[in-house]
Amino acid sequence: MLANLFPFMNWIKDYDSEALRSDTIAGLTVALVLIPQSMAYAQLAGLPAYYGLYASFLTPLIAALFGSSRQLATGPVAVVSLMTAASLEPLATMGSEGYIAYAILLAFMVGAFQFLLGILRLGLVVNFLSHPVISGFTNAAAIIIATSQVSKLAGVSVDKASHHYETLIRVAESAFNYTHLPTLGMGLLAFAIMIGCKRYLPKIPNVLAAVLITTCLSWAIGFNHDVNIPVASIASPRVQNTITEFNSTLLAADELAMQRTKLSKELSEANAIGESLRALNIQHGLNTIELQLSGVKAYSHDLRSSLREMLFNGVELSDGTMAFYLQNETPAAMHTDGRTWRLRVGNTRINPTAITMMGGGAVVGTIPSGLPTLKAPSFDLSVVLHLIPFAVIISLLGFMEAISIAKAMAAKTGQRINPDQELIGQGLANMIGAFGKSYPVSGSFSRSAVNLQAGAVTGMSSVFTSIMVILTLQFCTPLLYHLPQAVLAAIIMMAVFGLIDVSSFVHAWKIKWYDGAISVISFITTLAYAPHLDKGIMLGVALSLAMFLYKSMRPNVSFLSRPQDQPQRDATITELENCKDTSVIQFEGPLFFANASFLEDIVTEKIAKYDSLKHIILAAGGINDVDCSGAEALELVIEKVHANNIEFSICSANQTVLTVLQKAHLLEKIGTDNIYATAEEALRTERSVLGAENAGTDSPLHAACLRAS
């Protein structure tokens, strides 16, 4: 009982010093990969980089102690991070306090759903996400993730559009206007280091090497060069006026948003007490505010884009302060510092007394030292209701990723994996992680592979990984200040390149064309509707279920014949001759309400086609169940066959089917003498009853019986 409640007791009881040594080395190795990766994935999720560390100090430990896999490395992963951003983007501005609170709440909801599935032993629900759907979604997500990092490589900032491809167009336009070459160089250097280490120095953690080298280089050359100035230091009235107007539009947007919130509450109250006329007036006011807010947001976007595209020259004045001129307005006599300066413009108002001018590349910056305060997530019912479908999708996606990795490693180690226990482990990791300001996490393929290769024996390796993250948060955060954002972008892109697998489409198409089609449609839909990634998955699941229902409604039906001295085969596929007097119909699949009429149609068609038909044998070996509708349809078939003076028999039926036929009183209508173990027995009995002449010795089925006898 204790082992069921605490799975780690299965391996802790036999733990020894040799296992401790192996797990320590493996845990430290994984931590060296996890720390930079988690920071990169946090930014992919729209969170400050250090929230990746917050998501990495509790979750690996909890998942290892309560899951069934001993080598699975849990923490931030690319696809779940992208789904988190897609879920929260409509609710709040990325990186804002509200956004962070919603991300933590989402982690708790994801964990609660996974935990509930595990407790109820419903791990099989993940089968609703078929392999073609996951393949199409994963390939699309990998492309979306990789392309979403292009702006960081180019050193440009753009507003996100309603569709991902529109955002990419904005990035291309901004990069064409100006690309920060040192930032691009840092990203390319990170790629070169990671690729070089993978190829020539595989024992060195390539991600860690890229982070160490580029961070030291960033510090040495002063890669980041930001200064805070008052608006008066910008020697351009046009720029000053644009900043003032930009702040005014954001203030107007905030006021309209407050009015919208107030009217929404009034609308709920009016609907609750049945004041329909008042509710109609309030709804009209809400629609008006929505239109005004949409116009203000569009105008603020134009102003923000205009400010970001402005390039300045910096001039050091005699008193040591800096003055900034637009590049095409810089006086010829002025000696500039040689840098190209840009305004840092976000989604909040610009402080006119402390405007940030960027003369270098973007870095991670200040990371709060110490562990986050442990506290429960903030619950908001309206937000919870909005996040439920996303929490379900992320739960299933995350678990599919985790369980597939765990099973792949178990095939090498011989370990037994319990999917329901793994759900409990992943669920607890997300739920408890949320108390430590974690966002949704899952099992990582790359880090799990590192864990296994480094010699991890038990889940204790993940405990050491968590300890390393804790030590990093306590003592090492200042060392990460100069880590370039472009390097984090390169880390993400390198991680997701391995997710792109075009051959999976071809493989699915070769097996079943409709699986390939579902995979391609899921891929295209996910790309087209990004960042609304749930649409691709939902459409793929709907198509998979529709195809399943279609196949269930029209199961495979074979008309058996056979060549000389060979087993019976489907005459339609093998182009064998059909018997004119006897038909052996093989029905494959359960006979239930969705396909009951299909069997009746098949038999009716057979009777109409062959006037000389004397005997129909239903080969029921493929029927594993019969429901009430199926029994009714079978009764109609029997009556129709007998009405046409044709004998009806059943062969190869299992005991479950025979029990249903008995309860439905169909055995009496068929006749117990017409129930056979095999089709061969039915054919021989029929020949002996009808006689050689009437049995049709020229037919392939009876001729074979004649030779056998």
Summary of the structure (lengths in Angstrom):
residues: 709
radius of gyration: 33.9
end to end distance: 61.8
largest distance: 120.7
contacts: 2476
relative contact order: 0.15
helix: 64%
strand: 8%
